[in-house]
Amino acid sequence: MSLIVMKFGGSSVGTTERMQRVAQRIVQTKEAGNRVVVVVSAMGDTTDDLIDQSKQLNPNPPAREMDMLLTTGEQISVALLSMTIHSLGHEAVSYTGWQAGILTESVHAKARISDIRPDRIFNSLDNGQIVIVAGFQGMTDEGEITTLGRGGSDTTAVALAAAISADVCEIFTDVDGIYSTDPRVVKCARKLNEISYDEMLELAHLGAAVLHPRAVEYAKHNNVKLVVRSSFNQNEGTTVKEEAVMEQGVVVSGIAFDKNVARISILGVEDVPGVLAKVFGALATNGIDVDIIVQSGVQGGKADFSFTLSKGDTDRAIAVIEAIRGEVPFRETTSEVDLVKVSIVGAGMVSNPGVAATMFDAISKLGVSIKMVSTSEIKCSCVIAAEPLNDVVRALHTAYGLDTAEQAFVGGPSERR
C-alpha cells in the first residue's frame, strides 16, 4: 500500500464537471489500494474574483483581512470535493490548512511553512478516509490565518508529502508533464520523462509556471519524489528527482521566459568603494528584489550600471534610488519596462562549450538586440525587447534540437496557483 499526495490546481476543479472527474480519479487511486491525501486550490478564477471585490471596497485592504478572505476559496473547493467523493461511495474528510496542522511564520500574503503536525491526517488515514487539505494556507502559533503566496498549493502538497513520508507527490495540471518550453508557444515542444531538481528549480525561477520554485526547493531539501501530470488524461507525467538521465545529444533541457521584467540604469555614478552596497542595500531594505546586475567601464571616474527587477517595483525602486542621491551622487536614472528575460537551462551545459554562443547566434539572426546577459553552470539568460519573444523562443527551441514531431498536450487554461 502506497501513500500518495495528489495536488489539483484551480483549473482542474474549475467546474462541477471537472470536480467530478477529479473525484473519480482520486477514488480510482484509493481503490487501487493506496492511502490518499489530496491538496486542492480554489476553483477557477475564485481568487482573482475575491481580489477584485476587495479592491472595489478598499483599494489598499489590510494584509490580514486579505488572508482571511482569500483562504475561503480553498475551503469551498475542499468541501465540495469531499461531498463529491462521498457521492461515489467513499469516505472523505476535508481540512483547512490549520486543521491539517500546517504552521507558518507570522507574515501575511507570503508566509513560509515553519512546521507541520500531521496527527489528524494520520488518524483520518487510519480510519480509511481520503484526506482533502486546502492548499495555500496555514496558521501562526498565535492563531492568525496566513496564506503562502503564489504557488502556495504546490508548496502545501510537497510539504505535506515530506511530513507524512509519502511515496510520491503528484502535481496535476493542464499539461501532461514538464516540457522543454511552454507548449502554448511551441506546439512541438518536447515532453521530458524526467528532470533533476536543480534544472527544474532554475526553470521555475526563470519563469516556467508549471511548478513554483518554493515547492521545488522543498522537494529537493526533503528528497520528495515529484511527478507532474495532467488532470485531463491518463498519460505518464514527468518525474522530478535528484539525478535525471540526460537524453542522448540533448544539452539544453528547457527554455523558460519571464515577461515581468524591467531594467533600471543609474548613470554617472562615482567609481568609489561601497556605492553598490549602498544602492542595493537600500533596495533590499525596501523589499525590492533585483536580478541581473551589470556595470559598464569607468570613464573620468564615473561609471554606469543597470539591473533588472519586477515591472511592478520600477517606480518604487526609482524613488528609493532618488532618496539616497545625497549619499550616492549620480547624473540620472533611466528605466525600460517593455522587456522580457529568456533563458536556456541544462545540466549538460557545463561540459559542452559553445552553448551560449548558439543562443546569441539564434537571437541575432532574428535581428534582436541583447540588452543584458547572465550565466551560471546550468543556465544562460538574455534580456531582450518583449515584442519578438515568441519568435526567439521558437528559434532557440529549434537551434538546440528540441523540436519533436508530436503535438504537445494542453488540456485547459493555466493554473492560478
N, C-alpha and C positions, 0 to 999 in steps of 0.2 A: 504494500500500500504506500503510495507516494503522497507527499504533502505539497500541494501546488497552490501558488498565489497567481490569480488571474486579474489583470487590470484592464478595465474598459473605459475608454475616453468618452467625451461628450457626444461625438457624432455616432458612436456605436450604440448609444442608448437614447438618441435624439428624438425618436418617435416611439409610440406604443408598439408598432410592428417590430422595430429594431430591438426594443426592450424584450419582447417575446423571443426573438431569435437568440439574443444573448442568454436569456434564461434557459433556453433549450440546450445551448452549448455548455453551460455550467452543469446542468443536470446530466448531460452525457458524460462529462468528466467525472462527476460523482459516481455515476452508475458503472463506470469503468473500474471502480474500486479505489478511488483516490479520496483523500481528505482535501477539502477545497476552502480557500479563503479568497474572497473577491474584493477588489478595490474599485470604486466607481467614481467618475467625475459627474458634474452637473449635466443635465440633459441639454444637448444642443447649444443654443445661444442664451441659456438662462443667466449665466454670469454676466454677460455683456448687457443683457436687458436690465438686470438689477443695478449695474453700474450706471446705466443711462437714467434710470428712475431716480437714483440717489442724486445725480448731478442736477436734475431738474429741480430738486428741492433744496439742495445745498451744493454750490459749485466746489466747495472745499470741505467735504464731510470729514469728521474725526476718524482717524485710522481704526480706533477701537470699534466704533459703530459700523464701519465698513466690514470689519471681520465678522461682527455679529450678523450682518446682512448676508454676506456672500456665502457663509457656511450653510445657509439654508438650502442652497441649490443642491449640494451633495446629499443633504438629509432627505430631500424629495426623491432623489434617484435611488438611494439605498432602500427606502421604504417601499417604493413601487416595485423594485426588482425583487425584494423579498416576497411581496404579495404574489408576483408572477410565478416565482418558483413554487410557492405553496399551491398555486392553482395546478401545477404539474405533478402534484403528489409528493413533494419532498419538503422536509423541514429546513427552514432557513431562519436566520435571525440577523437583523440589521443593527449596526452600531455607528454612532458618531465617532469621530476620531478620538475624543477624550474617553468615551465609553470603552473603546478598544485599548486604552492605556497609552496613548501617544502623548508624550510630554514634550513641550518645546521651550525654547528660550523666550524671554519676555520682550518680544518685538512683534509689532503688528504688521501685517501685509507681506512680510517676507521672513517669517520665523524659521529657525532651524530646529530639527528634532534633536532633543537632548537625551531622551530615554524612551524606551517602550516597555511597558509592563503588560505582557500578553496573557495574564492568567485567565481573564474572562474569555478570550479567544480559545484557549486550550480547553476550558470547561465546555464550551459550546461544541467544539470538535469532538470531544469525548462523548458528548450526547448524540453524536451522529448528525449534527446540524451543519448546513452550509453557512459560513460566516461571511457577511457582507459589511464592509467597512467604508465609511465616507472618506474619500481622499481629500488632500489639500488642507487638512485642518488638524488642530491639536489643542492642548490646553497647557497653561503655565502652572507652576507649583502653587501660585496664588489663586488659581481657579479662573483665570482670564482665557477666553476663547481666542485662538490665533489662527491665521492662515499662513501657508507656506510659500505663497507667491506662484508665479507661472511655473508649470511643470511639477507642481506640488503633489499631484496624484501619482505621477511616476515615482517620485521620491517616497511617498507613503508606501507604495507597493513594494519597492526594493527594501525599504527599512523594515517593513513587517516580515518580508521573506528572510531577512537576516536574523531578526529577533526570534522567529519561530523555527529557524533552521530548515526552511523549505527546500525541497529538492530542486525546484525551478520557479522562476518568476516570469510569467508570460505577459507581455505587454501587447494588448490587442489594439490595432489602429486601423486606418483606412487603406493602408498599403500592406502587402503581404511579406514584408521584410524590410531590411535596410538595403537601399540601392546606392549605386555608385554616384548618383546625384538625384535631385528632385525629379521624379518621373513625370511630373506635370510640365516640366521644362524640356526634358529629354525623354521622348516616348520609348526610345530603345535603350534606356538605362539598364545596367547590369545588376541583377539581384545577387547579393553576397550570401553565400552559405554560412559564413562565419566571419567575425571581425574581432580584433583584440580590444580590450578595454581602452588602451591608450589611443588607438586610432579612432574609436567611437567617441572618446572624450574630446579629442581635437575637433572632429566633425561637429559635435554638439556645440562646443564653444564657438565654432566658426560660422554657425548659422543653420546647420542641419536640424530640422524641427522634430524629427521622429522620436528622439529621446532628449530629456533635459539633462544638462551637464551634472547637476547635483545628484541625479539618480544614478548616472554612470559612475561618478566618484564613489557613491555609497556602495555600489555593486563591486567595484574594484577593491575597495578597502575591506569589504566583508566577504569577498570571493563568492558573490551571489551569481548563479548561472541565470543569464537573461536570455529570453527568446522573444523576438519581435515578430508578430504575425498578424494577419488580417482577421478582423471580426466578420468579414463579408464572405470568406471562403475557407476551405479546409487545407489550403496549401501549407507546405512546410515553410517555416519562417527563417530568420537569421539568428544565429546564436552569438551572443557577445560573451567572450571569456578571456582568460589571461593570455593565452597564446593561440593565435589563429593561423591556420595553414594558408600561406600565400599562394594564390593561383599562379600557375606557370606563366611567366612573361608579364605578369601584371605588377608594375612597380607602384603605381598610384591606385589606391583603393577607392577613393571617393573625391568628389568635388562639391564643396559647400559654398554658400554665399550668404552674405548678411546685407540686407537693404537698409538697416538702421545705422547708417554711418555718416558722420560729419567730420570735417577737418578744420582745425583752428591753427593759424600761423601767428607767431609772435616775432615781429621783425625789429632788427636793430637793437638787440639786447647786448649789454656789456658782457664780454667774454671773461668773466671772473668766476672763481670757485663759489659754489653754493647757489648759483642762480636757479638751476633746475630743481634743486631741493626746495627752494622757497616756492616756486611756481606750483610744482606738483604736490608739495605738502599742503598748500592752501586748497588745491582742488580736492585732495583726499579728505581734508578736514570738513569740507562741504559735501562729502559723499558723492563726488563725481569721479567715475571710473574712466581711465584713459587706456588706450590700446597701443597702437603703433606710435613710436616717438622717433623723429628724425631731426638731426641738427646739421645745418649746412656748414660750409667752410667759413673761417673767420676772415673778415676784411676790415682793416682800420680799427681793430679792437672790438668790432661788433659782429654778432652772429645772429642768424635766423634759425628758428626751429619750429617744427609743426608736430601736431599729434592728432590722433583720431579719437572720437568718443561717440556716444549715442546722440542721435539728432536732437532728441528732446532735452538734452543737457546743454545745448550750444549756447543759448542766451545766458543761462545761469553761469556757465564757465567763463564767458567773456566778462560778465560782471565781477566775478571773483578775481580775474586777472587784472582788470582795471582798478580794483580796490587795493591791490598791492603795488601799484605803479610807483609809489614813493620808495618802496624797498627795492624794487626791480625795475629801473627805468628802461623804457623801450620806445621805439618810434611809433609803431601802430600794431593793431591786430587785424587779421582778416579771417573770414570763415567761408566754407563751402558746405552745403548740406545735400546737394543732389549727387551723392556718391554711394558706391557700394564696395564691399570687400569680397573678392572671390578667392578661394583657397583650394589648393590640392593637398591631399593627405595620403600618406602611405608609409608603412614600416619599411618598405624596400628602398625608399629614397636615400637612406643614409649610406647605402653601399653601391649606389648607381649614379655616377657623375652625369651631369648634363640634364637632369630632370627639370631644374629651374629654367635652364636655357630654352627647353622645349616650351615651357609656359610663356616665357617672354616672347618667343618667336610666334606662337599661335595668336597671341593678343596683338602683336604689332602688325601681323598680316591683315587684321581687320581694321587697321588704321586707328587703333585705340591707344591713347597715351596712358602710361602707368604713372600714377602720382606718388605712390609710396609702396615700399616692399618690406615684408617681414618674413624671416625664415627661422626654422628650427630643424632638428634632426628628421622629423617626420612630416613637416608641412611647409608650404610656401604660400604666402598671401600677397595679393596685389590690390591696391585701392585704385579704382577707376571710376569714370563717369557712369551714372546709373543707366542711361538710355540703352547702351549696347549689351547689357548684362546677359540676356538670354542667348544672344549670338556668341558671346565669349564662352559661356558655359558649354554650349554645343560644340564649339571649336576645340575646347580643351578636352572634352569627353572623347572626341574623335582622335585627337592628337596622342592621347595616352592609350589608345586601343581598347577603350571601354565599351564601345558600341556593340550591341547584340542584334540578332535578327528577330528577337521576340519583343512583343509589346509589353511594357510594364503594366502591372495591375494597380489601378487606383479605384477603390470601391466606394468612396464617399468624400464629403468635404473634410478639410484638415481638422485635426483635433484642436480643441480650445486649450486644454491643459491636461 
